[in-house]
Amino acid sequence: MLEGKTTVPQKAKQVAKLLRSERPDYFYLKELFRQLRKILNVKVQIKSKKLPYVPSDEEIKKYYDAVWDTQNIKHMVIIKAMLYTGVRVGELVKIKIDDVELNKCQIRINDGKGKKDRIVPFPAGFKEVLALYIKSIKKNKKKVEYLFESNWNKPYSERGIRKILMTYTKQANMNHTITPHKLRHFLFTWMKKQGIDDALIQPYSGHESRQSLEIYSKLSITDAQKTYNKVINDFPV
């Protein structure tokens, strides 16, 4: 830092003192600093982003073979739920049994990223497995609320789900660690390869951008699910 240059916290206090009487809101401040950048000729710096690693079809098959070999029904349902819906791990652990619409092959995601609710589809072939799983946990527990609960009758933590996935990464001798987000990347990359437009993926992916928000808002989950149903039967697992 140059000698005599005001520190950022000090400058923030000075600016706050000037603006406090005007009680500016977020959008006012946003525009104010946009104008300041323009006046001071400060260029917006964008951090370079590396493309995420996406497992191949063969890697996903190898990984799920390891899951299948254990015949742990709960783990099989957890991993297939992530593979088929692309939900984030933080959303997965909050799914309640009442959020599952078996007849419609849909799951309601409440309070997802950005505090938004949405509907995600799953393939009809997964309906029976999910129905039997729900029936079994209701039978074995007096009270069950969440779709995925631990042996202590509490919903899994995000860490617990990651630990489960790591177990099968090791058992399958994977070269790359399989994480919840990689399963999410795999689904949406796979769907793109099938020729599905971003506008149809967005309603249940939870993604949002200013550029695409207008067209996305016009799409319904019904339209998206029709396209989803056409291709999901060819899913690798």
C-alpha positions as CSV (number, residue, x, y, z in Angstrom):
1,M,0.0,0.0,0.0
2,L,1.3,3.5,-0.9
3,E,2.3,5.7,2.1
4,G,-0.5,8.0,3.1
5,K,-3.1,6.1,1.1
6,T,-6.4,5.6,2.9
7,T,-7.3,2.0,3.8
8,V,-10.4,0.4,2.4
9,P,-12.2,0.3,5.8
10,Q,-11.3,3.9,6.4
11,K,-12.6,5.0,3.0
12,A,-15.8,3.0,3.5
13,K,-16.5,4.8,6.8
14,Q,-15.9,8.2,5.0
15,V,-18.3,7.3,2.2
16,A,-20.9,5.9,4.6
17,K,-20.8,9.2,6.5
18,L,-21.6,11.1,3.3
19,L,-24.4,8.7,2.3
20,R,-26.0,7.8,5.6
21,S,-28.5,10.7,5.5
22,E,-29.7,9.6,2.1
23,R,-30.4,6.1,3.3
24,P,-29.4,4.5,0.0
25,D,-30.6,1.0,-1.0
26,Y,-28.7,-1.8,-2.7
27,F,-29.5,-0.8,-6.2
28,Y,-28.6,2.9,-5.6
29,L,-25.2,1.8,-4.3
30,K,-24.7,-0.6,-7.1
31,E,-25.3,2.2,-9.7
32,L,-23.2,4.6,-7.7
33,F,-20.1,2.4,-7.8
34,R,-20.8,1.6,-11.5
35,Q,-20.6,5.4,-12.2
36,L,-17.5,5.7,-10.0
37,R,-15.7,2.9,-12.0
38,K,-16.7,4.8,-15.2
39,I,-15.4,8.2,-13.9
40,L,-12.2,6.7,-12.5
41,N,-11.7,4.5,-15.6
42,V,-11.5,1.3,-13.5
43,K,-12.0,-1.8,-15.6
44,V,-14.0,-4.7,-14.2
45,Q,-11.7,-7.6,-13.6
46,I,-13.1,-11.1,-14.2
47,K,-11.5,-14.1,-12.6
48,S,-10.7,-16.8,-15.0
49,K,-12.8,-19.9,-14.4
50,K,-11.6,-23.4,-15.1
51,L,-14.0,-25.8,-16.6
52,P,-15.2,-28.4,-14.0
53,Y,-14.2,-32.0,-14.4
54,V,-17.1,-34.0,-15.7
55,P,-17.0,-37.8,-15.4
56,S,-17.5,-39.9,-18.6
57,D,-20.3,-42.3,-19.2
58,E,-17.9,-45.2,-18.6
59,E,-16.7,-43.7,-15.3
60,I,-20.3,-43.2,-14.0
61,K,-21.1,-46.8,-15.0
62,K,-18.0,-48.1,-13.2
63,Y,-18.8,-46.0,-10.1
64,Y,-22.4,-47.2,-9.9
65,D,-21.3,-50.8,-10.4
66,A,-19.4,-50.4,-7.1
67,V,-22.6,-49.0,-5.5
68,W,-24.7,-51.8,-6.8
69,D,-22.3,-54.5,-5.6
70,T,-22.8,-53.4,-2.0
71,Q,-26.7,-53.8,-2.3
72,N,-27.1,-50.9,0.1
73,I,-30.6,-49.8,-0.9
74,K,-30.4,-46.4,0.8
75,H,-27.1,-45.6,-0.8
76,M,-28.4,-46.7,-4.2
77,V,-31.4,-44.5,-3.9
78,I,-29.4,-41.5,-2.6
79,I,-26.9,-41.7,-5.5
80,K,-29.6,-42.3,-8.2
81,A,-31.6,-39.4,-6.8
82,M,-28.7,-37.1,-7.4
83,L,-27.9,-38.6,-10.8
84,Y,-31.4,-38.3,-12.1
85,T,-32.4,-34.9,-10.6
86,G,-29.1,-33.0,-10.5
87,V,-30.0,-31.6,-7.1
88,R,-27.3,-29.9,-5.0
89,V,-26.2,-31.8,-1.9
90,G,-27.6,-29.1,0.3
91,E,-31.0,-29.5,-1.3
92,L,-30.9,-33.3,-1.2
93,V,-30.6,-33.4,2.6
94,K,-33.6,-31.2,3.0
95,I,-36.0,-33.2,0.9
96,K,-39.0,-34.5,2.9
97,I,-41.1,-37.5,2.1
98,D,-44.0,-35.1,1.5
99,D,-42.0,-33.4,-1.2
100,V,-42.0,-36.5,-3.4
101,E,-44.8,-36.8,-5.9
102,L,-44.6,-40.4,-7.0
103,N,-47.5,-40.2,-9.5
104,K,-46.1,-37.2,-11.2
105,C,-42.5,-38.4,-11.0
106,Q,-41.4,-35.1,-9.4
107,I,-39.7,-33.8,-6.3
108,R,-40.3,-30.4,-4.9
109,I,-37.1,-28.6,-3.8
110,N,-37.9,-26.1,-1.1
111,D,-35.6,-23.2,-0.3
112,G,-33.0,-24.1,-2.8
113,K,-30.1,-21.9,-3.9
114,G,-31.1,-18.3,-3.9
115,K,-34.0,-19.2,-1.5
116,K,-36.0,-20.4,-4.5
117,D,-38.4,-23.3,-4.8
118,R,-38.5,-25.5,-7.9
119,I,-39.7,-28.9,-9.2
120,V,-37.3,-31.5,-10.4
121,P,-38.3,-34.6,-12.4
122,F,-37.1,-38.2,-12.1
123,P,-37.6,-41.1,-14.6
124,A,-40.7,-43.3,-14.4
125,G,-38.4,-46.3,-14.0
126,F,-37.2,-44.9,-10.7
127,K,-40.7,-44.5,-9.3
128,E,-41.1,-48.0,-8.1
129,V,-37.7,-48.1,-6.5
130,L,-38.4,-44.8,-4.7
131,A,-41.9,-46.0,-3.7
132,L,-40.6,-49.2,-2.2
133,Y,-37.8,-47.3,-0.4
134,I,-40.3,-44.9,1.2
135,K,-42.5,-47.7,2.2
136,S,-39.7,-49.6,3.9
137,I,-38.5,-46.6,5.9
138,K,-42.0,-45.8,7.1
139,K,-42.4,-49.4,8.2
140,N,-39.1,-49.5,10.1
141,K,-39.5,-46.1,11.9
142,K,-42.3,-44.8,14.0
143,K,-41.8,-41.3,12.8
144,V,-40.0,-40.3,9.6
145,E,-40.0,-36.9,8.0
146,Y,-37.0,-36.6,5.7
147,L,-36.4,-38.8,2.6
148,F,-32.9,-39.6,3.7
149,E,-32.3,-40.0,7.4
150,S,-29.4,-41.5,9.3
151,N,-29.7,-44.3,11.9
152,W,-30.1,-41.5,14.5
153,N,-33.4,-40.5,12.9
154,K,-32.0,-37.2,11.7
155,P,-31.5,-36.0,8.1
156,Y,-28.1,-36.7,6.6
157,S,-25.6,-33.8,6.8
158,E,-23.9,-32.7,3.6
159,R,-20.7,-34.1,5.0
160,G,-22.4,-37.4,5.5
161,I,-23.5,-37.6,1.9
162,R,-20.0,-36.6,0.7
163,K,-18.6,-39.4,2.9
164,I,-20.9,-42.0,1.3
165,L,-19.8,-40.9,-2.2
166,M,-16.2,-41.0,-1.2
167,T,-16.6,-44.6,0.0
168,Y,-17.6,-45.7,-3.5
169,T,-15.0,-43.6,-5.2
170,K,-12.4,-45.7,-3.3
171,Q,-14.2,-49.0,-3.9
172,A,-14.5,-48.3,-7.6
173,N,-10.8,-47.3,-7.8
174,M,-11.7,-44.1,-9.5
175,N,-9.0,-41.8,-10.8
176,H,-11.1,-38.8,-10.0
177,T,-13.1,-38.3,-6.8
178,I,-16.9,-38.4,-7.4
179,T,-18.6,-35.6,-5.6
180,P,-22.2,-34.5,-5.5
181,H,-21.5,-31.6,-7.7
182,K,-19.8,-33.9,-10.3
183,L,-22.9,-36.0,-10.5
184,R,-24.8,-32.8,-11.1
185,H,-22.4,-31.7,-13.8
186,F,-22.6,-35.1,-15.4
187,L,-26.4,-35.0,-15.7
188,F,-26.7,-31.6,-17.3
189,T,-23.7,-32.2,-19.5
190,W,-25.2,-35.5,-20.6
191,M,-28.5,-33.8,-21.3
192,K,-26.8,-31.2,-23.4
193,K,-25.2,-34.0,-25.4
194,Q,-28.7,-35.3,-26.1
195,G,-29.5,-31.9,-27.8
196,I,-31.7,-30.5,-25.0
197,D,-31.7,-26.7,-25.0
198,D,-30.6,-24.8,-21.9
199,A,-34.0,-23.2,-21.7
200,L,-35.5,-26.6,-21.0
201,I,-32.8,-27.6,-18.5
202,Q,-33.0,-24.4,-16.5
203,P,-36.5,-24.8,-14.9
204,Y,-35.3,-27.7,-12.8
205,S,-31.5,-27.1,-12.6
206,G,-31.8,-24.1,-10.3
207,H,-29.5,-22.1,-12.6
208,E,-30.4,-18.5,-13.4
209,S,-28.9,-15.6,-15.4
210,R,-30.1,-12.2,-16.3
211,Q,-29.6,-12.9,-20.0
212,S,-31.8,-16.0,-20.0
213,L,-34.2,-15.1,-17.3
214,E,-36.9,-13.7,-19.6
215,I,-37.1,-16.8,-21.8
216,Y,-36.7,-19.2,-18.8
217,S,-39.6,-17.5,-17.0
218,K,-41.9,-18.4,-19.9
219,L,-41.1,-22.1,-19.7
220,S,-43.0,-24.6,-17.6
221,I,-41.8,-27.7,-15.8
222,T,-44.3,-29.6,-17.9
223,D,-42.5,-28.7,-21.1
224,A,-39.2,-29.5,-19.6
225,Q,-40.3,-32.9,-18.2
226,K,-41.6,-34.0,-21.6
227,T,-38.2,-33.5,-23.1
228,Y,-36.5,-35.0,-20.0
229,N,-38.7,-38.2,-20.3
230,K,-37.8,-38.6,-24.0
231,V,-34.1,-39.0,-23.3
232,I,-33.7,-40.3,-19.7
233,N,-34.3,-43.9,-20.6
234,D,-30.9,-43.9,-22.3
235,F,-29.2,-42.7,-19.2
236,P,-26.0,-44.7,-18.5
237,V,-27.2,-46.2,-15.1
